[in-house]
Amino acid sequence: MIEQIISYINTLDPTWIYFILFFFAFIENVFPPSPSDVVVVIGASMIATSSVSFIPILLITSIGSALGFILMYFVGFYLSERVIRSGKIKFISKEALAKTDEWFSKYGYRIILANRFLPGTRSVISFFSGVHELNVIKTFIFALISAFLWNLLIIYMGMQLGNNAKLIDNYLTTYSNIVYILTGVVLVVIFIRYKMNKRKNH
């Protein structure tokens, strides 16, 4: 499947290749299942065999990712008082919201900086950065830096491994699964501690 995608993209004009890379980088924050990292790696693997270049791919994917992040930021910002903090979404409790407030107050823009290295939580981080009304300019800058560093890494991987995108896909999937497991463990620990503290307070 991946080889077929590479073969197809290789037939496209470079302008279309850049557009596809921008689109997938942008849409990932809006639609998390999007395989944007794999698409970026595929684009990077074609640097040696087509007219696409390293710097344009790095800039286009980083800007696309940061713009997608900011779109979800504004969704969170818009829904913050109207929906989230008003209690209209029942599964987001005031206690959970207070906990995320505490996290953003404590770690602030460091969470934004780390977001690209945390698959599965990227759209959540972008959304709640808007809910917690972080400075939009700083948020965009940190999201751009995070995307730049992550894309630099995976584009380099794509260049080094060439057309062996299947191997890179396995690496990224393994990395994502590890992060998912660690995130799940952390959430379970937080939930257990919250329940224990609640019982003590009663």
Secondary structure, DSSP 8 states (H G I E B T S, - for coil): -HHHHHHHHHTS-HHHHHHHHHHHHHHHHHSTT--HHHHHHHHHHTTTTSS--HHHHHHHHHHHHHHHHHHHHHHHHHHIIIIITTT-STTS-HHHHHHHHHHHHHHTHHHHHHGGGSTTSHHHHHHHHHHTT--HHHHHHHHHHHHHHHHHHHHHHHHHHTT-HHHHHHHHHHHHHHHHHHHHHHHHHHHHHHHHHHHHH-
